[in-house]
Amino acid sequence: MYISSKKYKGKMFIFFSVVSFFLFSALPLLATERYCVSDFGAVGDGITIDTDAINNAIIACERQGGGIISFPKGTYLIGTIHLKSNICLEIPSGVTLKGCLSVREYDSYIPQREMNKYLNANAKDWNRALLLGVGVENVSIIGDGIIDGGHLYDPCGEEGMRGPHTLLFAESRNICLKDIQIRQAANYALMGYEISHAKFENVTIQEGWDGIHIRGGDSVSISKCLFFTGDDAIAGGYWRDFTIDECMINSSCNGIRLIMPATKLKITNCSFVGPGLYPHRTSKELMRKNMLSAILLQPGGWGKTPGDIDQIEISNIRVDQVDNALMMVLNEENKAGHISIRDFYGTRIKRAPISIESWKGEEYERITMKNLTLYYQGANDSTLIDIPIEKPHVDARILPCWALFAQNIHALSLENVEFYYQGKEYRPGIIMKNVTQLNKKNVIVEESQTLPSISY
């Protein structure tokens, strides 16, 4: 049968695209050569330090072109494990990789190029890690086992307590974490700098500080993950083609916190539930557990990070018992394109349901909000009417309106949007400042005791 060259090229393109997809998705299955860590001297008794034995297994595996690193059941006490390309760590149920309780056992990420825009990227002590992959590709960590950071306390670390991150990937691509449990991170459970084509699926993170924190992420997917964190669950920025889907997020800080620009960010089918199961780590003896913002988009919140947030899609979201459902803040040298929020349902919101603000940054080009229903726990305090509206520090705060604060937006569309409160409320529901084009359809804002529902 004759096939034209044009059709042939098209078929070959499809063929190689499909093959490439399965090579990445099924990387652990294709790397069939196995290297058992016990063959290299690992004991797994929870007492012997197995760092060298596991690293030697990885080196041998890499020299032969890659493969699977396997672990018999046991607890492997380790310092820094250096991940290599084309390696799959298979950590089944009954296996725990547990961090040593000595800072001296940990190595740091040293950037291979200038990384100042990511903040802290060049801080050696900040970037120590239990599992460390730098400049690697095709790395998978799979299985139902546990990686435990042991909440290693470092009196010389940040805040006089933080130790190493549990996992750190930098300047790397084709990364897959699946089914793993990460517990008691001494700092972030996973820290990423300039990673691409990364998948995190069905990962459970308990305690520690931030869950997944990525500064510089291209083509990243976080799906079906469970977060029970003592700080932000998902954070970072300079993201592109970044998807967070079907995750359950419980935190004693923020759910998703964007601190740098992002484009093509999708947050879909996620639930945010407070209060936190584990206390906020930094609050120390206060043991604070209230969940702050479910979603906080705040480029420049921790320092100047020039760039845009654009093509942001937030959909099918459920929020319960948080201080704030959604907060967006533009800072210096930041602007925003189109942001779409739809099918968003929130209950028992305690401080401020939604705020969209620009202070030192430029205005929002277009905000679309459709099918939103939020229930606020009324403050019953008439003095809140007189609160001044000032630039927030980093977290959500009480405002002189109880439902929605919108400031410096070129075009704002509200369709099928409903706000209700419990008890008594004296403030207007909505305050808008410098909103150039406003389109409203089926907007319901419960009247307060004394003021109209919307103030311009």
PyMOL commands that set and color helices and strands:
alter all, ss='L'
color gray80, all
select helices_A, chain A and resi 5-25+27-30+37-40+51-63+103-105+116-118+125-127+158-160+281-286+382-386
alter helices_A, ss='H'
color red, helices_A
select strands_A, chain A and resi 34-36+45-49+67-70+74-78+81-82+87-90+95-99+107-108+128-134+137-142+146-148+165-178+181-183+190-201+204-206+212-223+226-229+234-245+248-251+256-258+262-273+293-297+307-320+324-330+334-349+352-358+364-377+404-422+430-445+454-455
alter strands_A, ss='S'
color yellow, strands_A
deselect
rebuild
show_as cartoon
